[in-house]
Amino acid sequence: MELAREDVERAARLAAIALDEEEVERFRRDLSSMVTYFDRLLSLDLDDVPPMAHASAGIAPTRSDEVQPGLPVEKAVANAPQSDGPFFVVPRIIE
Amino acid sequence: MARSDWEAVIGLEVHAQLLTDSKIFCGCSTAFGAPPNSQTCPVCLGLPGSLPVLNERVVEFGVRLGLALNCTIREHSVFARKNYFYPDLPKGYQISQHELPLCENGHLVIDTPEGEKKVGIIRAHLEEDAGKNLHDPEGGPSRVDLNRAGVPLMEIVSAPDIRSSDEAVEYLKNLRSILVYIGVNDGNLEEGSLRCDANVSVRKRGETGFRTRVEIKNLNSFRFLKQAIDFEIERQIRVWEEGGQVVQETRLFDAQAGVTRSMRSKEEAQDYRYFPEPDLPPLRVDEALVARVRESLPELPREKQARFVREYQLSAYDASVLVADKAVADYYEQAVAAYGKNPKTVANWVINEVLRLIKENPEGIRATRAEPERLAALLRLLDEGRINAGSAKAILEEVHRTGEEPEAVMRARGLEQVSDVGVIEEAVARVIAANPAELEKYRAGKKAVFGFFMGQVMRELKGQGDPKLVSEALRRALDS
């Protein structure tokens, strides 16, 4: 299936990434070939095959409910583009 | 068109924080009220290269809740990424369950004026909580605290079976009671460890399909839930009747104004692009775990209610009041055991007196110092005729505050009932001698004056005369 430029632009918007004209066209071609591959999978009769949710055949390992030390506050906020004391700071998000 | 031509269709989505010590996918503490960002690590901060590992207690709690809500527990359930951008969500996705949730197809029974009603539970699934955004009312940038990010939640989605705000409140009360009984949640709506959103639509009676629904957020008390739903039902009926269209949107309840308000609708429809979480293989819950959890389930509120009706001959209503809070139910049973008889009397005292004394106390029944044994001792004083009902209430109030023995309070305050017939007869004689005119009237046939004499004698005895003995002595004296 061939994707339209609008499909790529919408995906970019949802992923919050900016693409220039040339990138939109390149991703349109690349994504189209991927979607075409899924079209082939969809054409198979898989009614009797249980869905596979994960590539590993394993089962989720678990841990016991024990508190472990985390990061000191200074380290937790160290890589933030902006911080204020113990807080992460972001552009205002409500009116 | 009349209001009664419409009916409401309501479903509730409840998020319950699970009472684990550590977060769902990392070892950070879940303690409430810690300094900002003091309970974080690379996993819950969403730092590159970190991987989630599931907390086994979360699974156990999930199964416990599923069983308590009569759900099917899925042997294989799958975690999925729910993708969206918001500053309180460090990874840019929330790990949740989507297509294959842990619990499905359950129900919860509520009482309605028309009798018992089953409300379906479509699903209950595990997920992680987001952090907390803080906004300065003066303006300026927002601040983010990620202590709550990664705290385990169970989202419980009801079927659209609820038909009124009262049923919605009843559903939430019952659900909350179950959550607290089975020990997976603290039931605290105000602090947000239990959160409720309501999906509300209306339709004309007889219609089978659904009309457009609205999601109301932020309903952090039973009262707000009721107010918000009532407001929304009236608003939607008005819109339809005026020929308009209800818009599918999210609305916030403004508690101060008592109205729901539209939240700015996003330009683009939500598209969460769910896909299976590649960092977590499927969760397997084997039959042995389900059996073990089923075994450990405590008696649930409705089972307890039925037992109270059966075992103690209480009315369904009294039983429901007592079982709503497990601590109250335990208190009641201890008091019955200590008293050793007449469970109905004990129920009346607990419901009418003890619960009144602790009404506004956030600690509930734990706040009273009138322990079950003390209540039983008080009731025995009453049985023995040593105090009357009025004194008993006054004594209970003091025992509730101080934890003193009822008998000691009775003595200290001189509330012991006068049952000495000689003392009562003396008082009767004094009153009759002091009121010759009333005696005349009584003997002339005006029997209503008896009440006057009764009051005077009781006053003479400072309210502590045994009413039965006083009445008998008075009758003997007046009719002789």
Chai-1 contact restraints between the chains, C-beta under 6 A:
chainA,res_idxA,chainB,res_idxB,connection_type,confidence,min_distance_angstrom,max_distance_angstrom,comment,restraint_id
A,L14,B,D271,contact,1.0,0.0,6.0,A-B,restraint_1
A,A16,B,F85,contact,1.0,0.0,6.0,A-B,restraint_2
A,A53,B,V78,contact,1.0,0.0,6.0,A-B,restraint_3
A,A53,B,P276,contact,1.0,0.0,6.0,A-B,restraint_4
A,A53,B,P282,contact,1.0,0.0,6.0,A-B,restraint_5
A,H54,B,P281,contact,1.0,0.0,6.0,A-B,restraint_6
A,H54,B,P282,contact,1.0,0.0,6.0,A-B,restraint_7
A,S56,B,P281,contact,1.0,0.0,6.0,A-B,restraint_8
A,G58,B,P281,contact,1.0,0.0,6.0,A-B,restraint_9
A,I59,B,P281,contact,1.0,0.0,6.0,A-B,restraint_10
A,I59,B,R284,contact,1.0,0.0,6.0,A-B,restraint_11
A,A60,B,L54,contact,1.0,0.0,6.0,A-B,restraint_12
A,A60,B,L280,contact,1.0,0.0,6.0,A-B,restraint_13
A,A60,B,P281,contact,1.0,0.0,6.0,A-B,restraint_14
A,A60,B,L283,contact,1.0,0.0,6.0,A-B,restraint_15
A,T62,B,L54,contact,1.0,0.0,6.0,A-B,restraint_16
A,T62,B,E56,contact,1.0,0.0,6.0,A-B,restraint_17
A,R63,B,V53,contact,1.0,0.0,6.0,A-B,restraint_18
A,D65,B,T20,contact,1.0,0.0,6.0,A-B,restraint_19
A,D65,B,D21,contact,1.0,0.0,6.0,A-B,restraint_20
A,D65,B,S22,contact,1.0,0.0,6.0,A-B,restraint_21
A,D65,B,N55,contact,1.0,0.0,6.0,A-B,restraint_22
A,D65,B,R57,contact,1.0,0.0,6.0,A-B,restraint_23
A,V67,B,D21,contact,1.0,0.0,6.0,A-B,restraint_24
A,V67,B,S22,contact,1.0,0.0,6.0,A-B,restraint_25
A,V67,B,G27,contact,1.0,0.0,6.0,A-B,restraint_26
A,V67,B,S29,contact,1.0,0.0,6.0,A-B,restraint_27
A,Q68,B,G27,contact,1.0,0.0,6.0,A-B,restraint_28
A,G70,B,C28,contact,1.0,0.0,6.0,A-B,restraint_29
A,G70,B,T40,contact,1.0,0.0,6.0,A-B,restraint_30
A,G70,B,C41,contact,1.0,0.0,6.0,A-B,restraint_31
A,L71,B,T40,contact,1.0,0.0,6.0,A-B,restraint_32
A,L71,B,C41,contact,1.0,0.0,6.0,A-B,restraint_33
A,V73,B,N37,contact,1.0,0.0,6.0,A-B,restraint_34
A,V73,B,S38,contact,1.0,0.0,6.0,A-B,restraint_35
A,A76,B,N37,contact,1.0,0.0,6.0,A-B,restraint_36
A,A76,B,T40,contact,1.0,0.0,6.0,A-B,restraint_37
A,P86,B,P36,contact,1.0,0.0,6.0,A-B,restraint_38
A,P86,B,N37,contact,1.0,0.0,6.0,A-B,restraint_39
A,F87,B,P36,contact,1.0,0.0,6.0,A-B,restraint_40
A,F87,B,R143,contact,1.0,0.0,6.0,A-B,restraint_41
A,F88,B,V144,contact,1.0,0.0,6.0,A-B,restraint_42
A,V89,B,P141,contact,1.0,0.0,6.0,A-B,restraint_43
A,V89,B,R143,contact,1.0,0.0,6.0,A-B,restraint_44
A,V90,B,P87,contact,1.0,0.0,6.0,A-B,restraint_45
A,V90,B,S142,contact,1.0,0.0,6.0,A-B,restraint_46
A,V90,B,V144,contact,1.0,0.0,6.0,A-B,restraint_47
A,P91,B,P141,contact,1.0,0.0,6.0,A-B,restraint_48
A,R92,B,P141,contact,1.0,0.0,6.0,A-B,restraint_49
A,R92,B,S142,contact,1.0,0.0,6.0,A-B,restraint_50
A,I93,B,S142,contact,1.0,0.0,6.0,A-B,restraint_51
A,I94,B,H135,contact,1.0,0.0,6.0,A-B,restraint_52
